[in-house]
Amino acid sequence: MLIYVLELRWLQSGTTIVYMYRNGFAELAHDDYSDSPLKLSLLAGRIVIGNIEDPEVQYCVFGIYFCFIKKSTKKQEQSIVPKLELIAAEYSCHELLSFTESWLSPQVSNEAILLPGYKTPFRRDRVGKAGGGVIVYVKDNLNCSERRDLVVCGIECIWLEVRFKTKKYLYGTFYVPPNSSPQVWDNIEQSIDLALSCNLDIIVTGDFNTNQLRNTTNDRISMIKAQFSLHQVISDPTYITEHSSSLLDLILVNDPVNLLFSDVGAPLLDQIRYHLPVIGILTQPCKLHQVFKRKVYMYDRGDYDSYRHQLSLVDWDALFISNDVDVIARAITDELIDKADKNIPNRIITVRKDKPPWLTADIKRMIRKKNRIHKRAKKKNSAPDWTKFRLVRNKCNKLVLNSKTDYFSKLSTKIISETHGGKQYWSLIKSLMKCDSSDSRNIPPLQIDDDLICEDTKKAKIFNDYFCGQSNLDDSNTHLPDIPDTRTDGLGDMIISENEVVDILKILDVSKASGPDQKLQFVANTGYMRIKENILLP
């Protein structure tokens, strides 16, 4: 899946990113990938690999990730629940997340395992005993549905039908316990056969617990590949122990052209034995969650003496040459903001509403650093590099957990504080409720006949046409009644004194954020005393 975003994001595998220009394309490949199939396939699709420092980058291309994490060997820690914070921090930009061995039971509700920005997860828990289980998270901007008709009794799997504008895929996640009986493998073959009979391209992923590094042709995976003409795209080990490494977590596709990129990522958990996440990117465009830019000012670092001095040098009389009060107001505002930009440090930030609020820039940098070190450790395979990776990984995980704890601790302190007004109180309550909810303001893609509608404007038109069509009345031969004009008084001349304007400026709430017009209450209140003689006219 190709995701067009307004920022740069790192590939899970290391220090390279995939991006394309808004106008035209260029080749700026990372040295490590100069001869790789990734570079060639991306360039064939007019997409390039480049460095994150390039200022000309406008859009980033990212994709579906398949992540499988073996849980802890301690029973109380094996569930996916205590790892949701790490998952949200590491994988929140991915469109599909599949986890095996979720260790969930019916006593664990869906509300307890929600991830911000994702739909209610699709899950299949093991029945009758603890362990096992499969769970899949899907971004709420994707159109998908569960295909229970493809699930055969006796196996742990989830089939989803994922719909794009021009194509549909069947996405299956499997967990096969070690030493499974031949009947289990027969049921898996039957399930894959049912999926292929739908005449859709399929993606089969999961933990199959059969080592594909042995290069044997008589194991069940090799037989399934030969029987259904499937291609296994993962080649590096995905399960690491003290003395061995195995390839257990796989991605099988019936058409390799559908898969733009595949790789093995860095481990998420601090364990002696662990599974690595496997990653795949589909060649299908997908609409990303909306993000927006906002300018923020660091008021505590402003030089207000210089700010007031520069305001005193402005020729305010020249701004009053127009008789249009709106033109004058805009001119005054522009001067205030221009001088504020020069004397108060500011920067443009990107706001993503589906991102966990405790996921800070420091955590993102630490995650990128961890992935770079993991890539170097895989390449050199030296003990010092692996030791350094484990230290950074543990530090990153600790940073994530502490950040979430500190965030909610500060929220609790603000709620019980008596210094906040009603508006701030309810704003805090809303932020707390949002953190524990999967509700999204994003409307998922709409299926209209055979078309998939992803654009917000088209969605709005469809809803508008539908609701308008519910009350169509034939008013061709009707006449509107005469309604008498009830107006008795009109708005005449208004007299506003200078003192009234000064009083209004004084009572501005400087703690409020500036609106979309960037009128700065704090800046206006700081500078009005210097310029009031020039701009306050009767």
C-alpha positions in Angstrom: 0.0 0.0 0.0 1.4 3.4 -0.9 0.6 6.1 1.6 1.0 9.7 0.6 1.9 11.8 3.6 3.1 15.3 4.2 6.2 14.4 6.1 9.1 12.0 6.1 9.0 8.7 7.9 11.6 6.1 8.4 11.4 2.6 7.1 11.4 0.0 9.8 14.6 -1.6 8.4 17.0 1.2 8.9 18.1 4.7 7.9 16.6 5.0 4.5 13.2 6.4 3.6 11.0 6.2 0.5 9.7 9.5 -0.9 8.7 11.2 -4.1 8.7 14.8 -5.2 5.5 16.9 -5.8 6.7 18.0 -9.2 9.0 15.5 -11.0 11.1 12.7 -9.6 14.7 12.3 -8.9 17.1 9.5 -8.0 18.8 10.0 -4.6 19.3 6.4 -3.5 21.0 5.5 -0.3 24.4 3.8 -0.7 23.3 0.7 1.2 20.6 0.1 -1.4 22.4 1.1 -4.6 22.1 -2.3 -6.1 19.1 -3.7 -4.3 15.8 -4.9 -5.8 14.1 -2.4 -3.6 15.7 0.5 -5.4 15.0 -0.9 -8.8 11.4 -1.7 -8.2 10.8 1.7 -6.7 12.4 3.5 -9.5 10.4 1.5 -12.0 7.4 2.9 -10.3 8.8 6.4 -10.4 9.5 6.4 -6.7 12.9 7.0 -5.2 14.8 6.3 -2.0 16.5 9.3 -0.4 18.0 10.9 2.7 15.7 12.4 5.3 17.7 15.6 5.3 16.6 16.6 1.8 14.6 19.8 2.1 12.9 19.3 -1.3 10.9 16.3 -0.3 7.1 16.9 -0.4 5.5 13.5 0.0 6.5 10.3 1.6 5.5 6.8 0.5 4.9 4.2 3.1 2.9 1.0 3.3 1.3 -2.0 5.0 3.4 -3.6 7.7 3.0 -7.1 8.9 4.4 -7.4 12.4 4.5 -10.6 14.4 5.7 -10.6 18.0 6.3 -13.6 20.1 5.2 -12.8 23.7 7.1 -13.3 26.9 7.8 -16.7 28.3 6.3 -15.6 31.6 2.6 -16.4 31.7 1.5 -13.1 33.3 3.3 -11.1 30.6 2.4 -13.1 27.5 -0.7 -11.2 26.6 -0.6 -8.4 24.1 -2.3 -6.0 26.5 0.8 -4.7 28.5 2.6 -4.1 25.2 0.1 -1.8 23.6 2.0 1.3 24.5 5.1 0.0 22.7 3.1 -1.0 19.7 1.4 2.4 19.5 4.7 4.2 19.6 6.6 1.9 17.2 3.9 1.0 14.6 1.2 3.7 14.8 1.9 4.8 11.2 1.3 1.4 9.7 -2.0 0.5 8.1 -2.3 -3.2 9.0 -0.8 -4.8 12.1 -1.0 -8.6 12.6 0.0 -10.2 15.8 0.2 -13.9 16.6 0.1 -15.5 20.1 -2.0 -12.7 21.5 -2.9 -14.8 24.6 -6.4 -13.2 24.8 -9.5 -14.7 26.4 -13.2 -13.8 26.2 -12.7 -12.0 29.6 -10.5 -9.3 27.8 -12.9 -6.9 26.1 -12.2 -5.1 22.8 -12.2 -1.8 24.7 -9.1 -2.9 26.6 -7.0 -3.5 23.5 -7.9 -0.5 21.3 -5.2 1.4 19.5 -5.7 5.1 18.6 -6.4 5.6 14.9 -7.4 1.9 14.3 -10.7 0.2 14.0 -11.9 -2.3 16.6 -9.5 -5.1 16.2 -10.3 -8.4 14.5 -9.4 -11.2 16.8 -9.6 -15.0 17.1 -8.8 -16.3 20.5 -7.8 -19.8 21.3 -10.8 -21.7 22.7 -10.4 -24.2 25.6 -6.9 -23.4 26.8 -4.5 -20.5 27.3 -2.1 -19.3 24.6 -2.2 -18.8 20.9 -4.6 -16.5 19.2 -4.4 -14.1 16.3 -5.4 -10.4 16.3 -5.3 -7.8 13.4 -5.5 -4.0 13.6 -6.7 -2.0 10.6 -6.4 1.8 10.2 -9.8 3.4 10.2 -9.2 5.0 6.8 -9.1 1.6 5.2 -12.2 -0.2 3.8 -12.2 -3.8 4.9 -14.4 -6.6 6.1 -13.8 -10.0 7.8 -14.3 -13.1 5.6 -15.4 -15.7 8.1 -16.4 -18.0 5.2 -12.7 -18.6 4.4 -11.9 -19.8 7.9 -11.8 -23.6 8.4 -12.5 -25.1 11.7 -9.5 -26.2 13.7 -7.0 -23.5 12.7 -6.2 -20.1 14.2 -6.5 -17.5 11.4 -8.2 -14.3 10.3 -9.1 -13.5 6.7 -9.8 -9.9 5.7 -11.0 -8.5 2.4 -9.2 -5.1 2.0 -10.7 -2.8 -0.7 -8.9 -0.1 -2.6 -10.1 2.1 -5.5 -9.1 -0.3 -8.2 -8.4 -3.6 -6.5 -9.3 -5.9 -3.7 -7.0 -8.2 -1.7 -7.6 -11.1 0.7 -5.3 -10.7 3.6 -4.9 -13.8 5.9 -3.1 -14.0 9.2 -2.2 -17.5 10.5 -0.7 -19.0 13.6 0.4 -22.6 13.5 1.5 -24.1 16.8 4.7 -26.1 16.9 4.4 -29.8 16.0 0.9 -29.3 14.6 -0.9 -32.4 13.3 -1.3 -33.1 9.5 -5.0 -32.3 9.9 -4.1 -28.7 10.9 -2.0 -28.3 7.7 -4.8 -29.9 5.6 -7.2 -27.3 7.1 -4.7 -24.5 6.2 -4.5 -25.7 2.6 -8.3 -25.8 2.5 -8.6 -22.3 3.8 -6.0 -20.9 1.2 -7.8 -22.9 -1.5 -11.1 -21.2 -0.5 -9.4 -17.8 -0.7 -7.9 -18.4 -4.1 -11.3 -19.5 -5.4 -12.6 -16.0 -4.9 -10.4 -14.9 -7.8 -8.6 -12.2 -5.8 -5.0 -11.6 -5.1 -4.1 -13.0 -1.7 -1.5 -12.2 1.0 -0.9 -15.0 3.6 1.1 -14.0 6.6 1.8 -15.4 10.1 3.9 -17.6 12.3 4.0 -21.0 10.7 6.6 -22.6 13.1 8.4 -24.4 10.3 12.0 -23.3 9.5 12.3 -22.2 5.9 16.1 -21.8 6.2 16.6 -25.6 5.9 15.9 -25.5 2.1 13.8 -28.7 2.3 11.2 -29.5 -0.3 9.1 -31.9 1.7 7.8 -29.6 4.4 4.2 -28.4 4.4 5.1 -24.8 3.5 7.0 -25.9 0.4 4.1 -28.2 -0.6 1.6 -25.3 -0.1 3.8 -23.0 -2.2 4.0 -25.6 -5.0 0.3 -26.5 -4.9 -1.0 -22.9 -5.0 1.9 -21.2 -6.9 2.7 -18.9 -4.0 5.9 -16.9 -3.5 7.5 -16.6 -0.1 9.3 -13.2 0.1 11.0 -13.2 3.5 14.6 -14.6 3.4 16.2 -13.4 6.7 15.8 -15.2 10.0 12.8 -14.0 12.1 13.2 -16.1 15.3 16.4 -15.7 17.3 17.5 -17.8 20.3 20.7 -18.1 22.2 22.2 -20.6 19.8 20.2 -20.5 16.6 18.1 -18.5 14.2 15.1 -19.6 12.1 12.8 -18.3 9.5 9.3 -18.9 10.9 7.3 -15.7 10.1 6.4 -15.6 6.4 4.7 -13.5 3.8 3.2 -15.5 0.9 1.7 -13.9 -2.1 0.3 -15.3 -5.3 1.6 -12.4 -7.4 4.9 -10.8 -6.3 4.2 -7.7 -8.4 1.7 -6.7 -5.8 4.4 -6.4 -3.2 6.7 -3.4 -3.6 9.0 -4.1 -0.6 9.5 -6.7 2.1 12.0 -6.8 5.0 12.6 -7.9 8.6 12.5 -5.2 11.3 14.0 -4.7 14.7 12.7 -6.6 17.8 10.3 -4.8 20.0 10.8 -6.6 23.3 13.7 -7.2 25.6 13.9 -11.0 25.5 16.6 -13.7 25.0 14.4 -15.5 22.5 12.3 -13.3 20.3 10.5 -13.0 17.0 11.3 -10.2 14.6 8.5 -8.3 12.8 8.2 -8.9 9.1 7.2 -6.0 6.8 5.5 -5.6 3.5 4.4 -2.7 1.3 1.7 -3.1 -1.3 1.6 -1.3 -4.6 -1.8 0.2 -4.0 -2.5 3.9 -3.2 -4.3 4.7 0.0 -5.6 7.9 1.5 -3.7 8.9 4.6 -5.1 10.4 7.8 -5.4 14.2 7.5 -2.6 16.2 9.1 -2.3 20.0 9.3 0.4 22.5 10.0 0.4 25.1 12.8 2.7 27.8 13.9 3.6 27.9 17.5 5.4 30.6 19.5 7.9 30.1 22.3 6.6 33.0 24.4 9.0 32.4 27.3 12.0 33.0 25.0 10.7 36.2 23.4 12.6 39.6 23.3 9.7 41.9 24.2 11.8 45.0 24.6 12.9 44.7 21.0 9.3 43.8 20.0 7.9 47.0 21.6 10.8 49.1 20.1 10.1 47.9 16.6 6.4 48.6 17.0 7.2 52.2 18.0 9.1 52.6 14.7 6.2 51.7 12.5 4.5 54.5 10.5 1.0 53.7 11.7 -0.5 56.7 9.9 0.4 55.1 6.6 -1.9 52.2 7.4 -4.9 54.5 7.6 -5.0 55.6 4.0 -7.9 53.4 3.3 -11.5 54.0 4.4 -12.2 50.3 4.7 -11.9 49.2 8.3 -11.2 45.6 7.3 -8.2 46.7 5.3 -6.9 48.7 8.2 -7.4 45.9 10.6 -5.5 43.4 8.4 -2.6 45.9 8.0 -2.3 46.4 11.8 -2.5 42.6 12.3 0.2 42.0 9.7 2.5 44.5 11.4 1.9 42.9 14.8 2.6 39.4 13.5 5.6 40.4 11.4 7.3 42.0 14.4 6.4 39.0 16.6 8.0 36.6 14.1 11.2 38.6 14.3 11.4 38.8 18.1 9.6 35.7 19.4 11.0 32.2 18.4 8.5 30.2 16.5 8.3 27.1 14.3 5.8 25.2 12.2 4.6 21.9 13.7 2.7 19.0 12.1 -0.4 17.9 14.0 -1.7 14.4 13.7 -4.9 13.7 15.6 -4.6 9.9 15.3 -1.2 9.9 17.0 -1.0 9.0 20.8 -0.6 12.3 22.7 2.3 11.0 24.7 4.3 10.0 21.6 6.8 12.8 21.6 9.5 13.9 19.1 12.2 12.5 21.5 10.6 9.0 21.3 10.4 9.1 17.5 14.1 10.1 17.3 15.0 7.3 19.7 13.0 4.7 17.7 14.8 5.8 14.5 18.1 5.6 16.3 17.3 2.1 17.5 16.4 0.9 14.0 19.6 2.4 12.6 21.7 0.5 15.2 19.8 -2.7 14.5 20.5 -2.4 10.8 24.2 -1.9 11.5 24.2 -4.8 14.0 22.6 -7.1 11.4 25.2 -6.0 8.8 28.3 -6.4 10.9 27.0 -9.1 13.3 29.5 -8.1 16.0 28.9 -8.5 19.7 29.5 -4.8 20.6 26.9 -3.7 18.0 24.3 -6.1 19.4 25.0 -5.0 22.9 24.6 -1.4 21.9 21.3 -2.2 20.2 19.9 -4.0 23.2 20.8 -1.0 25.4 19.2 1.5 23.1 16.1 -0.7 22.7 15.6 -1.0 26.4 16.1 2.7 26.8 13.6 3.4 24.0 11.0 1.1 25.6 11.5 2.7 29.0 11.1 6.1 27.5 7.8 5.1 25.9 6.4 3.7 29.2 7.5 6.7 31.2 6.2 9.2 28.7 2.7 7.7 28.9 2.8 7.6 32.7 3.9 11.2 32.9 1.3 12.3 30.4 -1.6 10.9 32.4 -0.1 12.0 35.7 0.0 15.6 34.4 -3.6 15.3 33.2 -4.7 14.1 36.6 -2.9 17.0 38.3 -4.6 19.5 36.0 -8.1 18.0 36.6 -7.9 18.3 40.4 -6.3 21.7 40.2 -8.7 24.6 41.2 -7.0 27.2 39.0 -8.5 26.0 35.8 -11.7 27.3 34.4 -14.7 25.2 33.1 -13.5 25.2 29.5 -10.1 23.9 30.4 -11.6 21.3 32.7 -13.8 19.8 30.0 -11.0 20.0 27.5 -9.0 17.8 29.8 -11.9 15.4 30.3 -12.3 15.2 26.5 -8.6 14.4 26.0 -8.7 11.6 28.6 -11.8 10.1 27.0 -10.1 10.3 23.6 -7.1 8.4 24.8 -9.2 5.5 25.8 -11.4 5.4 22.7 -11.0 4.2 19.1 -13.6 6.6 17.9 -12.4 8.6 14.9 -13.7 11.7 13.2 -12.5 10.2 9.9 -15.2 8.7 7.8 -14.0 5.4 6.3 -14.1 4.9 2.5 -17.6 4.5 1.2 -18.6 1.7 -1.2 -21.0 3.0 -3.8 -21.9 0.3 -6.3 -18.4 -0.8 -7.5 -16.7 2.5 -6.7 -14.7 3.2 -3.5 -15.0 6.8 -2.4 -12.0 8.1 -0.4 -12.0 11.8 -0.9 -13.7 13.9 1.9 -15.4 16.2 -0.6 -17.0 13.4 -2.5 -18.1 11.7 0.7 -19.8 15.0 1.8 -21.6 15.3 -1.5 -22.8 11.7 -1.3 -24.2 12.2 2.2 -25.7 15.6 1.2 -27.4 14.1 -1.9 -28.8 11.2 0.2 -30.3 13.3 3.0 -31.6 15.9 0.5 -33.3 13.1 -1.4 -35.3 12.0 1.7 -37.5 15.1 1.6 -38.1 15.9 -2.0 -41.4 17.9 -2.3 -43.2 19.0 -5.4 -43.5 22.7 -4.9 -43.9 23.7 -8.5 -47.4 25.1 -8.2 -47.1 26.6 -4.7 -46.6 30.2 -3.7 -44.8 31.4 -0.6 -47.0 33.4 1.7 -46.4 37.1 2.2 -44.5 37.6 5.5 -44.7 41.1 6.9 -41.4 42.9 7.7 -41.2 43.0 11.5 -38.1 45.2 11.6 -38.6 48.4 13.5 -35.2 49.6 14.4 -31.9 49.5 12.4 -28.3 49.6 13.3 -27.2 53.2 13.0 -24.0 55.1 13.9 -21.7 53.6 16.6 -19.4 55.7 18.7 -16.5 53.8 20.2 -14.0 55.6 22.5 -10.3 55.0 22.8 -10.7 53.9 26.4 -13.2 51.2 25.4 -10.7 49.8 22.9 -8.0 49.8 25.5 -10.3 48.0 28.0 -11.1 45.3 25.5 -7.4 44.7 24.8 -6.7 44.5 28.5 -9.3 41.8 29.1 -8.0 39.5 26.3 -7.4 36.0 27.5 -3.7 35.6 26.7 -3.8 31.9 27.6 -6.0 31.1 24.6 -4.4 29.7 21.5 -4.4 31.9 18.4 -7.0 31.1 15.8 -6.6 30.2 12.1 -6.0 33.9 11.3 -3.0 33.8 13.6 -4.1 36.8 15.6 -2.0 36.6 18.7 -3.8 37.6 21.9 -0.6 37.6 23.9 1.3 39.6 21.3 -1.5 42.1 21.0 -1.7 42.5 24.7 2.1 42.9 25.0 2.4 45.5 22.3 -0.7 47.6 22.5 0.6 50.0 25.2 3.5 51.0 22.8 1.2 51.7 19.8 -2.1 52.7 21.2 -1.5 56.4 20.7 -1.0 55.7 17.0 -3.8 53.3 16.2 -6.6 54.2 18.5 -8.6 56.8 16.6 -12.1 58.1 17.4 
